[in-house]
Amino acid sequence: MDLTSKQRAQLRGLANSIDTILHVGKDGLGDNLIKQADDALEARELIKGRVLENSMLTAREAAEALAQATRSEVVQVIGTKFVLYRQSHNKDKKDRIVLVKDKRG
């Protein structure tokens, strides 16, 4: 599922108010970090992560690798921070993030 620019803008706005919950350190992307990201995406749909200075990965590399491992979308990468989104299938409909529809589609 590719996000449109309007959807990305909407998710970026929502991401401003959330706390960073993932930290990629010198160990890189281990199984525990991927599981943590996967669980957080299922519970929250939108998560913010940060790549620490001692990591061998850039924020872009970490975000894209995590997105691939968790079947999520990279919303944005700024400096050492990144935001991932994946629609939850277990959350109640009222708690889900409703993405704006693309006018062209």
C-alpha positions in Angstrom: 0.0 0.0 0.0 1.6 3.2 -1.2 0.8 6.4 0.7 -0.2 9.5 -1.3 1.4 12.8 -0.5 -1.8 14.0 1.3 -1.8 10.9 3.5 1.9 11.3 4.3 1.2 14.9 5.3 -1.7 13.8 7.5 0.5 11.2 9.2 3.4 13.6 9.6 1.0 16.0 11.4 -0.2 13.1 13.7 3.4 12.1 14.4 4.3 15.5 15.8 2.5 14.8 19.0 3.7 11.2 19.6 6.8 10.2 21.6 9.8 8.3 20.3 9.4 4.7 21.3 12.0 2.8 19.2 15.8 3.3 19.6 18.2 1.8 17.1 21.6 1.4 18.7 24.9 -0.2 18.0 23.3 -3.7 17.8 21.3 -2.5 14.7 18.0 -4.1 13.8 17.8 -7.3 15.9 14.9 -9.7 16.2 13.8 -8.0 19.5 13.7 -4.5 17.9 11.7 -5.8 14.9 9.2 -7.6 17.3 8.9 -4.4 19.4 8.3 -2.3 16.3 5.8 -4.9 15.0 3.9 -5.0 18.3 3.9 -1.2 18.5 2.6 -0.8 15.0 -0.3 -3.2 15.7 -1.2 -1.3 18.9 -0.7 2.3 17.7 -0.5 2.2 13.8 1.9 5.2 13.9 5.3 5.0 15.6 8.4 7.2 15.9 11.9 5.9 16.1 15.4 7.3 16.5 18.8 6.1 15.4 21.4 6.6 18.1 24.8 8.0 17.4 26.5 4.7 18.0 24.5 2.9 15.3 26.1 1.8 12.1 22.9 2.6 10.2 21.6 5.9 9.0 18.0 6.8 9.9 16.9 6.2 6.3 18.5 2.7 6.2 17.0 1.8 9.6 13.5 3.1 8.6 13.5 1.2 5.3 14.8 -2.0 6.8 12.2 -1.9 9.6 9.4 -1.0 7.2 10.3 -4.0 5.1 10.5 -6.3 8.1 7.2 -5.1 9.6 5.3 -4.6 6.3 4.8 -0.9 7.1 5.4 2.4 5.3 8.1 5.0 6.0 6.2 8.2 6.5 9.2 10.5 7.0 12.8 10.6 8.0 14.3 13.7 9.5 17.8 13.8 10.9 18.1 10.8 13.3 14.3 10.3 13.6 11.8 8.4 11.5 8.1 7.6 11.5 6.5 4.3 10.4 2.8 3.6 9.7 0.9 0.4 9.3 -2.9 0.0 9.4 -3.9 -2.2 12.3 -6.3 -5.1 11.8 -7.0 -5.8 15.5 -8.0 -2.3 16.6 -11.6 -1.2 16.8 -12.7 0.8 13.8 -13.3 3.9 16.0 -9.7 3.8 17.3 -8.0 3.5 13.9 -6.3 6.3 12.0 -8.6 7.2 9.1 -6.4 8.3 6.1 -7.6 11.0 3.7 -8.8 9.7 0.4 -7.0 10.6 -2.8 -9.3 12.8 -5.0 -7.9 11.2 -8.2 -8.5 7.6 -7.1 
